Amino acid sequence: MPAVRLSSSRCAGDIVDGSVRRAGKNLRVVVQLIDAGSGVSFWADRYDREMKDIFAVQDEVTHKVAAALGVKMQTAELTRALAKSPSEFDAYPRPDPVERALEAALKAVQLDPQNAYALCWLAIVHYFRKDIGKFEAELQRALDLNAHDPEILAEAGHYLCYKGEIERGTEFSKRARALNPLHPGWYHFSPALLNYHQGRYKEMLSDVQRISMPNFFWTHLLNAAALGRMGRDQAGASLALMLKARPGVSAAAEMQKWIVSQENYDNLMLGLRQAGHNE
């Protein structure tokens, strides 16, 4: 039968558009999100299912539309922040960054208690304050509000992996990558840690390449550790890049800022020592 056009609707300033085509017991749903200002489609997907799966398709489409909108809003906020002049950033106080971040996150949650992103960032601040109980509690509140947002899932996976819950963390990360196929590279930190933990160093190096953050300390730390465990000659060069990214900062000192499980710490330090890192 011909495709039936779904009525378009506006969502967060964007347009949700789509169509349904039925052929016997099979159903094809096509849906896209269109930027209301430019008219450009920034997300689209197609679902081929049996008629009996119609409600499952409805749920899947709803979750993915919400995920795409959430990512777009996050990107817009980041773009706005990066557009600030250096003088504007000077206004942000430099001493006690974690406590100042806590104050800002608590204020954000107070202003909008139903904002899952605010709760997620409050959880992250508690992580760096090394308050595991509050980290877990606020993270769960964020997930209860929006369990299908890829950014929140990826953040959850990221920090859970570092603190030792690698299998649980990588499951969150896997769900995030499925919801956001155009995900940023940092979504691959979780699978990188899993592969390192399980001794799949070659696969871990591929994950680090996907991260694509050449100026980030942790990128080179993970790369150097994997190369060290493999006995590769390039380990020393990667180690040098790590030290160049944060002059004067040791790997041990950097890891102590995070909640890194003893097993993760020992495994990573072993790889770095095999790469030639002495501390």
ROSE-48473 format. One line per 2 residues: number of its first residue (from 0); their letters; for each residue x, y, z of C-alpha. Coordinates in steps of 0.1 Angstrom, whole numbers. Example, Ala and Ser with C-alpha at 12.3 -4.5 7.8 and 13.67 -1.06 7.14 Angstrom:
<rs>
0) as) 123/-45/78  137/-11/71 $
</rs>
This chain:
<rs>
0) mp) 0/0/0  12/36/-5 $
2) av) 30/53/23  8/71/48 $
4) rl) 22/104/58  25/110/95 $
6) ss) 14/144/106  44/166/114 $
8) sr) 48/180/149  71/204/166 $
10) ca) 94/193/194  118/216/212 $
12) gd) 118/239/182  123/211/157 $
14) iv) 100/192/134  93/155/137 $
16) dg) 82/141/103  76/106/90 $
18) sv) 56/81/71  43/45/75 $
20) rr) 40/19/48  23/-15/52 $
22) ag) 29/-46/31  10/-76/43 $
24) kn) 21/-83/79  51/-60/76 $
26) lr) 54/-24/85  80/2/75 $
28) vv) 82/34/95  104/63/84 $
30) vq) 110/92/108  132/122/107 $
32) li) 140/153/128  141/186/108 $
34) da) 157/218/121  128/243/120 $
36) gs) 151/272/112  171/258/83 $
38) gv) 148/230/71  177/206/72 $
40) sf) 172/170/85  197/163/113 $
42) wa) 185/128/122  166/101/103 $
44) dr) 159/64/108  139/35/92 $
46) yd) 122/7/110  111/-25/93 $
48) re) 90/-46/116  61/-70/117 $
50) mk) 27/-55/125  27/-73/159 $
52) di) 58/-52/169  40/-18/163 $
54) fa) 41/-8/200  78/-17/203 $
56) vq) 85/4/172  66/33/188 $
58) de) 87/31/220  119/28/200 $
60) vt) 111/58/178  101/79/209 $
62) hk) 134/70/227  156/78/196 $
64) va) 138/111/189  143/121/225 $
66) aa) 179/111/223  186/130/191 $
68) lg) 170/161/206  190/158/238 $
70) vk) 223/156/219  214/185/198 $
72) mq) 206/207/228  238/197/245 $
74) ta) 258/205/213  240/239/211 $
76) el) 249/248/247  286/237/241 $
78) tr) 288/258/210  274/288/228 $
80) al) 299/283/256  329/280/232 $
82) ak) 318/313/215  325/332/247 $
84) sp) 356/355/247  386/348/269 $
86) se) 377/378/291  343/362/299 $
88) fd) 359/330/310  382/349/333 $
90) ay) 351/356/354  350/320/365 $
92) pr) 369/316/398  400/293/395 $
94) pd) 406/282/432  387/251/446 $
96) pv) 373/241/412  355/210/425 $
98) er) 337/229/453  327/257/429 $
100) al) 314/231/405  294/216/433 $
102) ea) 279/250/441  269/255/404 $
104) al) 255/220/400  234/223/432 $
106) ka) 221/256/419  212/241/386 $
108) vq) 192/212/403  175/237/426 $
110) ld) 164/258/395  151/227/377 $
112) pq) 148/195/398  135/176/368 $
114) na) 165/184/346  183/151/340 $
116) ya) 215/168/327  218/189/358 $
118) lc) 215/158/380  240/139/359 $
120) wl) 266/167/363  259/169/400 $
122) ai) 267/131/401  299/138/383 $
124) vh) 309/165/407  303/141/436 $
126) yf) 325/116/418  354/140/418 $
128) rk) 346/148/454  350/110/459 $
130) di) 316/107/475  305/74/460 $
132) gk) 271/73/477  260/107/464 $
134) fe) 275/99/430  254/68/427 $
136) ae) 222/84/441  223/114/417 $
138) lq) 232/93/387  203/71/394 $
140) ra) 180/101/397  192/113/363 $
142) ld) 186/79/347  152/76/363 $
144) ln) 143/109/346  158/100/312 $
146) ah) 170/65/308  173/68/270 $
148) dp) 196/99/267  229/88/252 $
150) ei) 249/116/268  238/106/303 $
152) la) 243/69/296  278/75/282 $
154) ea) 287/96/312  274/69/335 $
156) gh) 294/43/316  326/64/316 $
158) yl) 328/70/354  315/35/364 $
160) cy) 343/19/343  370/39/360 $
162) kg) 358/31/395  359/-6/386 $
164) ei) 323/-15/375  336/-22/340 $
166) er) 310/-46/327  281/-24/340 $
168) gt) 298/7/326  304/-7/292 $
170) ef) 268/-18/290  257/18/295 $
172) sk) 282/29/269  269/3/244 $
174) ra) 234/16/248  246/52/244 $
176) ra) 264/44/211  233/26/198 $
178) ln) 211/56/206  235/81/191 $
180) pl) 252/65/160  270/99/154 $
182) hp) 284/98/189  316/118/199 $
184) gw) 348/99/203  349/100/241 $
186) yh) 321/74/241  349/48/234 $
188) fs) 367/53/267  345/26/283 $
190) pa) 352/-1/257  388/9/257 $
192) ll) 390/2/295  371/-31/291 $
194) ny) 395/-43/264  425/-33/285 $
196) hq) 411/-51/315  405/-82/295 $
198) gr) 440/-81/279  428/-73/244 $
200) yk) 454/-46/239  451/-44/201 $
202) em) 414/-38/203  420/-12/230 $
204) ls) 444/7/207  416/8/181 $
206) dv) 393/23/207  418/49/216 $
208) qr) 420/59/179  383/63/178 $
210) is) 384/86/209  403/110/187 $
212) mp) 414/134/214  451/140/206 $
214) nf) 456/167/233  440/148/262 $
216) fw) 462/133/289  441/102/293 $
218) th) 442/94/256  480/90/257 $
220) ll) 480/73/291  458/45/278 $
222) na) 476/43/245  510/41/262 $
224) aa) 498/15/288  485/-8/260 $
226) lg) 516/-4/239  537/-11/270 $
228) rm) 519/-43/277  524/-54/241 $
230) gr) 561/-45/242  558/-22/212 $
232) dq) 586/2/204  560/31/200 $
234) ag) 553/30/237  580/55/245 $
236) as) 567/80/219  532/77/233 $
238) la) 545/82/268  562/113/257 $
240) lm) 530/127/243  512/119/276 $
242) lk) 538/140/295  537/168/269 $
244) ar) 499/170/273  502/178/310 $
246) pg) 538/189/318  547/181/354 $
248) vs) 517/159/361  524/122/368 $
250) aa) 501/94/358  497/84/394 $
252) ae) 487/119/405  462/122/376 $
254) mq) 445/89/385  443/99/422 $
256) kw) 420/128/411  395/102/399 $
258) iv) 379/72/416  400/46/400 $
260) sq) 397/11/413  429/-5/427 $
262) en) 427/-31/400  425/-5/372 $
264) yd) 452/15/388  476/-14/392 $
266) nl) 469/-26/356  474/8/340 $
268) ml) 506/16/361  520/-18/351 $
270) gl) 515/-10/314  530/25/319 $
272) rq) 561/11/337  565/-14/308 $
274) ag) 564/16/284  592/32/304 $
276) hn) 574/54/328  592/57/361 $
278) e) 573/69/392 $
</rs>
